Amino acid sequence: MSRKPYLLLSGTIFLVVALLHLLRLAYGISVVVGGWVVPIWPSFFGLPVAAGLGLWASSLARKEGA
């Protein structure tokens, strides 16, 4: 896989994850992993990290096309 499609794919995945964190914070959606209820507070950190990585990958993909 060349660099531009990789950046577009990873950027899209990170932005979807950021959107899921935002929806979880907005609606209080609970997540259960192996019987353990994941608290809401990790989404406060996950949202800006995932959004930042997604935007960074998207901007790098745009520069690849220039």
HTML snippet that shows the backbone in 3Dmol.js (N, CA, C, O; Angstrom):
<script src="https://3Dmol.org/build/3Dmol-min.js"></script>
<div id="view" style="width:600px;height:400px;position:relative"></div>
<script>
const pdb = `
ATOM      1  N   MET A   1       0.858  -1.174   0.000  1.00  0.00           N
ATOM      2  CA  MET A   1       0.000   0.000   0.000  1.00  0.00           C
ATOM      3  C   MET A   1       0.900   1.233   0.000  1.00  0.00           C
ATOM      4  O   MET A   1       1.846   1.332   0.782  1.00  0.00           O
ATOM      5  N   SER A   2       0.587   2.160  -0.886  1.00  0.00           N
ATOM      6  CA  SER A   2       1.391   3.383  -0.933  1.00  0.00           C
ATOM      7  C   SER A   2       1.008   4.315   0.213  1.00  0.00           C
ATOM      8  O   SER A   2       0.071   4.044   0.963  1.00  0.00           O
ATOM      9  N   ARG A   3       1.727   5.387   0.334  1.00  0.00           N
ATOM     10  CA  ARG A   3       1.599   6.248   1.507  1.00  0.00           C
ATOM     11  C   ARG A   3       0.258   7.002   1.575  1.00  0.00           C
ATOM     12  O   ARG A   3      -0.352   7.060   2.643  1.00  0.00           O
ATOM     13  N   LYS A   4      -0.205   7.574   0.468  1.00  0.00           N
ATOM     14  CA  LYS A   4      -1.419   8.385   0.504  1.00  0.00           C
ATOM     15  C   LYS A   4      -2.656   7.567   0.907  1.00  0.00           C
ATOM     16  O   LYS A   4      -3.387   8.001   1.797  1.00  0.00           O
ATOM     17  N   PRO A   5      -2.923   6.401   0.292  1.00  0.00           N
ATOM     18  CA  PRO A   5      -4.082   5.616   0.742  1.00  0.00           C
ATOM     19  C   PRO A   5      -3.983   5.196   2.205  1.00  0.00           C
ATOM     20  O   PRO A   5      -4.985   5.159   2.918  1.00  0.00           O
ATOM     21  N   TYR A   6      -2.764   4.878   2.647  1.00  0.00           N
ATOM     22  CA  TYR A   6      -2.567   4.512   4.053  1.00  0.00           C
ATOM     23  C   TYR A   6      -2.951   5.677   4.968  1.00  0.00           C
ATOM     24  O   TYR A   6      -3.651   5.486   5.963  1.00  0.00           O
ATOM     25  N   LEU A   7      -2.492   6.878   4.630  1.00  0.00           N
ATOM     26  CA  LEU A   7      -2.808   8.049   5.450  1.00  0.00           C
ATOM     27  C   LEU A   7      -4.296   8.344   5.444  1.00  0.00           C
ATOM     28  O   LEU A   7      -4.864   8.688   6.480  1.00  0.00           O
ATOM     29  N   LEU A   8      -4.935   8.214   4.284  1.00  0.00           N
ATOM     30  CA  LEU A   8      -6.382   8.450   4.215  1.00  0.00           C
ATOM     31  C   LEU A   8      -7.145   7.421   5.041  1.00  0.00           C
ATOM     32  O   LEU A   8      -8.083   7.771   5.756  1.00  0.00           O
ATOM     33  N   LEU A   9      -6.751   6.163   4.947  1.00  0.00           N
ATOM     34  CA  LEU A   9      -7.428   5.118   5.703  1.00  0.00           C
ATOM     35  C   LEU A   9      -7.236   5.289   7.202  1.00  0.00           C
ATOM     36  O   LEU A   9      -8.201   5.222   7.963  1.00  0.00           O
ATOM     37  N   SER A  10      -6.003   5.507   7.629  1.00  0.00           N
ATOM     38  CA  SER A  10      -5.756   5.658   9.068  1.00  0.00           C
ATOM     39  C   SER A  10      -6.399   6.936   9.598  1.00  0.00           C
ATOM     40  O   SER A  10      -6.922   6.943  10.713  1.00  0.00           O
ATOM     41  N   GLY A  11      -6.370   8.016   8.820  1.00  0.00           N
ATOM     42  CA  GLY A  11      -7.028   9.246   9.242  1.00  0.00           C
ATOM     43  C   GLY A  11      -8.522   9.061   9.407  1.00  0.00           C
ATOM     44  O   GLY A  11      -9.114   9.568  10.360  1.00  0.00           O
ATOM     45  N   THR A  12      -9.135   8.333   8.480  1.00  0.00           N
ATOM     46  CA  THR A  12     -10.574   8.072   8.565  1.00  0.00           C
ATOM     47  C   THR A  12     -10.904   7.235   9.792  1.00  0.00           C
ATOM     48  O   THR A  12     -11.876   7.517  10.494  1.00  0.00           O
ATOM     49  N   ILE A  13     -10.107   6.216  10.052  1.00  0.00           N
ATOM     50  CA  ILE A  13     -10.350   5.355  11.219  1.00  0.00           C
ATOM     51  C   ILE A  13     -10.225   6.164  12.509  1.00  0.00           C
ATOM     52  O   ILE A  13     -11.066   6.042  13.400  1.00  0.00           O
ATOM     53  N   PHE A  14      -9.180   6.989  12.613  1.00  0.00           N
ATOM     54  CA  PHE A  14      -9.014   7.794  13.826  1.00  0.00           C
ATOM     55  C   PHE A  14     -10.155   8.797  13.992  1.00  0.00           C
ATOM     56  O   PHE A  14     -10.597   9.038  15.115  1.00  0.00           O
ATOM     57  N   LEU A  15     -10.639   9.384  12.902  1.00  0.00           N
ATOM     58  CA  LEU A  15     -11.741  10.336  13.015  1.00  0.00           C
ATOM     59  C   LEU A  15     -13.047   9.638  13.403  1.00  0.00           C
ATOM     60  O   LEU A  15     -13.864  10.219  14.117  1.00  0.00           O
ATOM     61  N   VAL A  16     -13.252   8.411  12.946  1.00  0.00           N
ATOM     62  CA  VAL A  16     -14.429   7.642  13.368  1.00  0.00           C
ATOM     63  C   VAL A  16     -14.338   7.318  14.857  1.00  0.00           C
ATOM     64  O   VAL A  16     -15.333   7.405  15.577  1.00  0.00           O
ATOM     65  N   VAL A  17     -13.152   6.948  15.315  1.00  0.00           N
ATOM     66  CA  VAL A  17     -12.965   6.670  16.751  1.00  0.00           C
ATOM     67  C   VAL A  17     -13.217   7.933  17.569  1.00  0.00           C
ATOM     68  O   VAL A  17     -13.833   7.869  18.633  1.00  0.00           O
ATOM     69  N   ALA A  18     -12.745   9.081  17.079  1.00  0.00           N
ATOM     70  CA  ALA A  18     -12.994  10.347  17.779  1.00  0.00           C
ATOM     71  C   ALA A  18     -14.490  10.636  17.845  1.00  0.00           C
ATOM     72  O   ALA A  18     -14.996  11.086  18.873  1.00  0.00           O
ATOM     73  N   LEU A  19     -15.195  10.377  16.745  1.00  0.00           N
ATOM     74  CA  LEU A  19     -16.644  10.580  16.737  1.00  0.00           C
ATOM     75  C   LEU A  19     -17.333   9.667  17.742  1.00  0.00           C
ATOM     76  O   LEU A  19     -18.272  10.087  18.419  1.00  0.00           O
ATOM     77  N   LEU A  20     -16.879   8.432  17.846  1.00  0.00           N
ATOM     78  CA  LEU A  20     -17.453   7.504  18.830  1.00  0.00           C
ATOM     79  C   LEU A  20     -17.199   7.981  20.264  1.00  0.00           C
ATOM     80  O   LEU A  20     -18.077   7.871  21.119  1.00  0.00           O
ATOM     81  N   HIS A  21     -16.008   8.505  20.524  1.00  0.00           N
ATOM     82  CA  HIS A  21     -15.729   9.068  21.849  1.00  0.00           C
ATOM     83  C   HIS A  21     -16.657  10.255  22.134  1.00  0.00           C
ATOM     84  O   HIS A  21     -17.176  10.391  23.242  1.00  0.00           O
ATOM     85  N   LEU A  22     -16.861  11.109  21.129  1.00  0.00           N
ATOM     86  CA  LEU A  22     -17.745  12.257  21.303  1.00  0.00           C
ATOM     87  C   LEU A  22     -19.175  11.818  21.584  1.00  0.00           C
ATOM     88  O   LEU A  22     -19.831  12.368  22.469  1.00  0.00           O
ATOM     89  N   LEU A  23     -19.661  10.834  20.838  1.00  0.00           N
ATOM     90  CA  LEU A  23     -21.019  10.323  21.071  1.00  0.00           C
ATOM     91  C   LEU A  23     -21.132   9.688  22.449  1.00  0.00           C
ATOM     92  O   LEU A  23     -22.154   9.832  23.119  1.00  0.00           O
ATOM     93  N   ARG A  24     -20.093   8.991  22.871  1.00  0.00           N
ATOM     94  CA  ARG A  24     -20.115   8.377  24.199  1.00  0.00           C
ATOM     95  C   ARG A  24     -20.195   9.436  25.296  1.00  0.00           C
ATOM     96  O   ARG A  24     -20.923   9.273  26.275  1.00  0.00           O
ATOM     97  N   LEU A  25     -19.440  10.520  25.125  1.00  0.00           N
ATOM     98  CA  LEU A  25     -19.486  11.598  26.112  1.00  0.00           C
ATOM     99  C   LEU A  25     -20.823  12.326  26.089  1.00  0.00           C
ATOM    100  O   LEU A  25     -21.355  12.678  27.142  1.00  0.00           O
ATOM    101  N   ALA A  26     -21.368  12.553  24.906  1.00  0.00           N
ATOM    102  CA  ALA A  26     -22.614  13.308  24.785  1.00  0.00           C
ATOM    103  C   ALA A  26     -23.820  12.532  25.306  1.00  0.00           C
ATOM    104  O   ALA A  26     -24.711  13.105  25.933  1.00  0.00           O
ATOM    105  N   TYR A  27     -23.844  11.220  25.044  1.00  0.00           N
ATOM    106  CA  TYR A  27     -25.023  10.429  25.393  1.00  0.00           C
ATOM    107  C   TYR A  27     -24.804   9.470  26.556  1.00  0.00           C
ATOM    108  O   TYR A  27     -25.731   8.760  26.948  1.00  0.00           O
ATOM    109  N   GLY A  28     -23.608   9.435  27.110  1.00  0.00           N
ATOM    110  CA  GLY A  28     -23.345   8.568  28.260  1.00  0.00           C
ATOM    111  C   GLY A  28     -23.441   7.090  27.935  1.00  0.00           C
ATOM    112  O   GLY A  28     -23.883   6.299  28.768  1.00  0.00           O
ATOM    113  N   ILE A  29     -23.035   6.712  26.744  1.00  0.00           N
ATOM    114  CA  ILE A  29     -23.106   5.320  26.311  1.00  0.00           C
ATOM    115  C   ILE A  29     -22.117   4.489  27.133  1.00  0.00           C
ATOM    116  O   ILE A  29     -20.949   4.851  27.274  1.00  0.00           O
ATOM    117  N   SER A  30     -22.603   3.379  27.668  1.00  0.00           N
ATOM    118  CA  SER A  30     -21.710   2.530  28.458  1.00  0.00           C
ATOM    119  C   SER A  30     -21.070   1.479  27.554  1.00  0.00           C
ATOM    120  O   SER A  30     -21.675   0.997  26.597  1.00  0.00           O
ATOM    121  N   VAL A  31     -19.832   1.144  27.891  1.00  0.00           N
ATOM    122  CA  VAL A  31     -19.064   0.147  27.147  1.00  0.00           C
ATOM    123  C   VAL A  31     -18.650  -0.936  28.125  1.00  0.00           C
ATOM    124  O   VAL A  31     -18.125  -0.646  29.200  1.00  0.00           O
ATOM    125  N   VAL A  32     -18.888  -2.189  27.746  1.00  0.00           N
ATOM    126  CA  VAL A  32     -18.530  -3.317  28.596  1.00  0.00           C
ATOM    127  C   VAL A  32     -17.537  -4.185  27.833  1.00  0.00           C
ATOM    128  O   VAL A  32     -17.813  -4.625  26.716  1.00  0.00           O
ATOM    129  N   VAL A  33     -16.377  -4.428  28.446  1.00  0.00           N
ATOM    130  CA  VAL A  33     -15.343  -5.261  27.840  1.00  0.00           C
ATOM    131  C   VAL A  33     -15.060  -6.420  28.784  1.00  0.00           C
ATOM    132  O   VAL A  33     -14.523  -6.223  29.874  1.00  0.00           O
ATOM    133  N   GLY A  34     -15.417  -7.611  28.373  1.00  0.00           N
ATOM    134  CA  GLY A  34     -15.155  -8.793  29.188  1.00  0.00           C
ATOM    135  C   GLY A  34     -15.822  -8.732  30.551  1.00  0.00           C
ATOM    136  O   GLY A  34     -15.254  -9.206  31.534  1.00  0.00           O
ATOM    137  N   GLY A  35     -17.004  -8.161  30.628  1.00  0.00           N
ATOM    138  CA  GLY A  35     -17.720  -8.054  31.892  1.00  0.00           C
ATOM    139  C   GLY A  35     -17.336  -6.832  32.716  1.00  0.00           C
ATOM    140  O   GLY A  35     -17.936  -6.588  33.762  1.00  0.00           O
ATOM    141  N   TRP A  36     -16.362  -6.068  32.275  1.00  0.00           N
ATOM    142  CA  TRP A  36     -15.900  -4.875  32.986  1.00  0.00           C
ATOM    143  C   TRP A  36     -16.500  -3.647  32.323  1.00  0.00           C
ATOM    144  O   TRP A  36     -16.367  -3.467  31.112  1.00  0.00           O
ATOM    145  N   VAL A  37     -17.152  -2.808  33.099  1.00  0.00           N
ATOM    146  CA  VAL A  37     -17.735  -1.579  32.576  1.00  0.00           C
ATOM    147  C   VAL A  37     -16.647  -0.510  32.518  1.00  0.00           C
ATOM    148  O   VAL A  37     -16.072  -0.134  33.540  1.00  0.00           O
ATOM    149  N   VAL A  38     -16.377  -0.028  31.310  1.00  0.00           N
ATOM    150  CA  VAL A  38     -15.340   0.985  31.111  1.00  0.00           C
ATOM    151  C   VAL A  38     -15.895   2.339  31.549  1.00  0.00           C
ATOM    152  O   VAL A  38     -16.961   2.737  31.078  1.00  0.00           O
ATOM    153  N   PRO A  39     -15.204   3.057  32.436  1.00  0.00           N
ATOM    154  CA  PRO A  39     -15.690   4.363  32.870  1.00  0.00           C
ATOM    155  C   PRO A  39     -15.679   5.380  31.722  1.00  0.00           C
ATOM    156  O   PRO A  39     -15.038   5.168  30.693  1.00  0.00           O
ATOM    157  N   ILE A  40     -16.395   6.477  31.920  1.00  0.00           N
ATOM    158  CA  ILE A  40     -16.503   7.518  30.893  1.00  0.00           C
ATOM    159  C   ILE A  40     -15.212   8.316  30.772  1.00  0.00           C
ATOM    160  O   ILE A  40     -14.888   8.767  29.673  1.00  0.00           O
ATOM    161  N   TRP A  41     -14.470   8.509  31.841  1.00  0.00           N
ATOM    162  CA  TRP A  41     -13.339   9.437  31.826  1.00  0.00           C
ATOM    163  C   TRP A  41     -12.271   9.137  30.778  1.00  0.00           C
ATOM    164  O   TRP A  41     -11.639  10.089  30.319  1.00  0.00           O
ATOM    165  N   PRO A  42     -12.013   7.886  30.354  1.00  0.00           N
ATOM    166  CA  PRO A  42     -11.002   7.700  29.303  1.00  0.00           C
ATOM    167  C   PRO A  42     -11.372   8.373  27.968  1.00  0.00           C
ATOM    168  O   PRO A  42     -10.493   8.687  27.166  1.00  0.00           O
ATOM    169  N   SER A  43     -12.659   8.588  27.739  1.00  0.00           N
ATOM    170  CA  SER A  43     -13.079   9.249  26.502  1.00  0.00           C
ATOM    171  C   SER A  43     -12.686  10.720  26.484  1.00  0.00           C
ATOM    172  O   SER A  43     -12.548  11.309  25.412  1.00  0.00           O
ATOM    173  N   PHE A  44     -12.502  11.321  27.657  1.00  0.00           N
ATOM    174  CA  PHE A  44     -12.037  12.706  27.699  1.00  0.00           C
ATOM    175  C   PHE A  44     -10.606  12.820  27.158  1.00  0.00           C
ATOM    176  O   PHE A  44     -10.224  13.860  26.621  1.00  0.00           O
ATOM    177  N   PHE A  45      -9.827  11.759  27.300  1.00  0.00           N
ATOM    178  CA  PHE A  45      -8.477  11.741  26.762  1.00  0.00           C
ATOM    179  C   PHE A  45      -8.462  11.178  25.338  1.00  0.00           C
ATOM    180  O   PHE A  45      -7.700  11.639  24.488  1.00  0.00           O
ATOM    181  N   GLY A  46      -9.300  10.191  25.090  1.00  0.00           N
ATOM    182  CA  GLY A  46      -9.331   9.547  23.777  1.00  0.00           C
ATOM    183  C   GLY A  46      -9.831  10.450  22.670  1.00  0.00           C
ATOM    184  O   GLY A  46      -9.367  10.353  21.534  1.00  0.00           O
ATOM    185  N   LEU A  47     -10.772  11.329  22.985  1.00  0.00           N
ATOM    186  CA  LEU A  47     -11.335  12.217  21.966  1.00  0.00           C
ATOM    187  C   LEU A  47     -10.285  13.136  21.348  1.00  0.00           C
ATOM    188  O   LEU A  47     -10.132  13.124  20.126  1.00  0.00           O
ATOM    189  N   PRO A  48      -9.555  13.934  22.129  1.00  0.00           N
ATOM    190  CA  PRO A  48      -8.568  14.814  21.480  1.00  0.00           C
ATOM    191  C   PRO A  48      -7.400  14.062  20.846  1.00  0.00           C
ATOM    192  O   PRO A  48      -6.854  14.506  19.836  1.00  0.00           O
ATOM    193  N   VAL A  49      -7.014  12.926  21.431  1.00  0.00           N
ATOM    194  CA  VAL A  49      -5.909  12.157  20.853  1.00  0.00           C
ATOM    195  C   VAL A  49      -6.311  11.589  19.498  1.00  0.00           C
ATOM    196  O   VAL A  49      -5.581  11.742  18.519  1.00  0.00           O
ATOM    197  N   ALA A  50      -7.473  10.933  19.435  1.00  0.00           N
ATOM    198  CA  ALA A  50      -7.933  10.346  18.176  1.00  0.00           C
ATOM    199  C   ALA A  50      -8.211  11.421  17.129  1.00  0.00           C
ATOM    200  O   ALA A  50      -7.874  11.248  15.958  1.00  0.00           O
ATOM    201  N   ALA A  51      -8.826  12.535  17.546  1.00  0.00           N
ATOM    202  CA  ALA A  51      -9.100  13.616  16.600  1.00  0.00           C
ATOM    203  C   ALA A  51      -7.801  14.219  16.072  1.00  0.00           C
ATOM    204  O   ALA A  51      -7.683  14.501  14.880  1.00  0.00           O
ATOM    205  N   GLY A  52      -6.839  14.414  16.950  1.00  0.00           N
ATOM    206  CA  GLY A  52      -5.556  14.970  16.532  1.00  0.00           C
ATOM    207  C   GLY A  52      -4.831  14.066  15.546  1.00  0.00           C
ATOM    208  O   GLY A  52      -4.296  14.539  14.542  1.00  0.00           O
ATOM    209  N   LEU A  53      -4.811  12.775  15.826  1.00  0.00           N
ATOM    210  CA  LEU A  53      -4.154  11.833  14.918  1.00  0.00           C
ATOM    211  C   LEU A  53      -4.884  11.764  13.575  1.00  0.00           C
ATOM    212  O   LEU A  53      -4.251  11.673  12.523  1.00  0.00           O
ATOM    213  N   GLY A  54      -6.205  11.806  13.617  1.00  0.00           N
ATOM    214  CA  GLY A  54      -6.979  11.771  12.380  1.00  0.00           C
ATOM    215  C   GLY A  54      -6.756  13.000  11.526  1.00  0.00           C
ATOM    216  O   GLY A  54      -6.601  12.897  10.309  1.00  0.00           O
ATOM    217  N   LEU A  55      -6.738  14.159  12.156  1.00  0.00           N
ATOM    218  CA  LEU A  55      -6.500  15.398  11.411  1.00  0.00           C
ATOM    219  C   LEU A  55      -5.070  15.474  10.891  1.00  0.00           C
ATOM    220  O   LEU A  55      -4.828  15.961   9.787  1.00  0.00           O
ATOM    221  N   TRP A  56      -4.139  14.997  11.679  1.00  0.00           N
ATOM    222  CA  TRP A  56      -2.739  14.987  11.260  1.00  0.00           C
ATOM    223  C   TRP A  56      -2.551  14.088  10.028  1.00  0.00           C
ATOM    224  O   TRP A  56      -1.903  14.482   9.059  1.00  0.00           O
ATOM    225  N   ALA A  57      -3.124  12.883  10.076  1.00  0.00           N
ATOM    226  CA  ALA A  57      -3.008  11.966   8.939  1.00  0.00           C
ATOM    227  C   ALA A  57      -3.692  12.547   7.709  1.00  0.00           C
ATOM    228  O   ALA A  57      -3.186  12.409   6.595  1.00  0.00           O
ATOM    229  N   SER A  58      -4.834  13.194   7.899  1.00  0.00           N
ATOM    230  CA  SER A  58      -5.539  13.795   6.766  1.00  0.00           C
ATOM    231  C   SER A  58      -4.731  14.925   6.142  1.00  0.00           C
ATOM    232  O   SER A  58      -4.687  15.055   4.919  1.00  0.00           O
ATOM    233  N   SER A  59      -4.092  15.742   6.975  1.00  0.00           N
ATOM    234  CA  SER A  59      -3.293  16.839   6.422  1.00  0.00           C
ATOM    235  C   SER A  59      -2.054  16.302   5.693  1.00  0.00           C
ATOM    236  O   SER A  59      -1.649  16.859   4.673  1.00  0.00           O
ATOM    237  N   LEU A  60      -1.456  15.231   6.208  1.00  0.00           N
ATOM    238  CA  LEU A  60      -0.322  14.631   5.516  1.00  0.00           C
ATOM    239  C   LEU A  60      -0.746  14.021   4.178  1.00  0.00           C
ATOM    240  O   LEU A  60      -0.001  14.083   3.200  1.00  0.00           O
ATOM    241  N   ALA A  61      -1.942  13.432   4.140  1.00  0.00           N
ATOM    242  CA  ALA A  61      -2.445  12.859   2.893  1.00  0.00           C
ATOM    243  C   ALA A  61      -2.683  13.963   1.859  1.00  0.00           C
ATOM    244  O   ALA A  61      -2.421  13.767   0.672  1.00  0.00           O
ATOM    245  N   ARG A  62      -3.176  15.117   2.303  1.00  0.00           N
ATOM    246  CA  ARG A  62      -3.384  16.236   1.379  1.00  0.00           C
ATOM    247  C   ARG A  62      -2.049  16.726   0.814  1.00  0.00           C
ATOM    248  O   ARG A  62      -1.963  17.072  -0.364  1.00  0.00           O
ATOM    249  N   LYS A  63      -1.015  16.756   1.646  1.00  0.00           N
ATOM    250  CA  LYS A  63       0.301  17.187   1.181  1.00  0.00           C
ATOM    251  C   LYS A  63       0.907  16.183   0.198  1.00  0.00           C
ATOM    252  O   LYS A  63       1.673  16.564  -0.687  1.00  0.00           O
ATOM    253  N   GLU A  64       0.567  14.907   0.352  1.00  0.00           N
ATOM    254  CA  GLU A  64       1.063  13.870  -0.573  1.00  0.00           C
ATOM    255  C   GLU A  64       0.514  14.104  -1.975  1.00  0.00           C
ATOM    256  O   GLU A  64       1.192  13.826  -2.964  1.00  0.00           O
ATOM    257  N   GLY A  65      -0.713  14.615  -2.062  1.00  0.00           N
ATOM    258  CA  GLY A  65      -1.333  14.819  -3.367  1.00  0.00           C
ATOM    259  C   GLY A  65      -0.864  16.077  -4.057  1.00  0.00           C
ATOM    260  O   GLY A  65      -1.094  16.238  -5.256  1.00  0.00           O
ATOM    261  N   ALA A  66      -0.214  16.975  -3.339  1.00  0.00           N
ATOM    262  CA  ALA A  66       0.198  18.269  -3.919  1.00  0.00           C
ATOM    263  C   ALA A  66       1.378  18.162  -4.834  1.00  0.00           C
ATOM    264  O   ALA A  66       1.826  19.167  -5.386  1.00  0.00           O
TER     265      ALA A  66
END
`;
const viewer = $3Dmol.createViewer("view");
viewer.addModel(pdb, "pdb");
viewer.setStyle({}, {cartoon: {color: "spectrum"}});
viewer.zoomTo();
viewer.render();
</script>
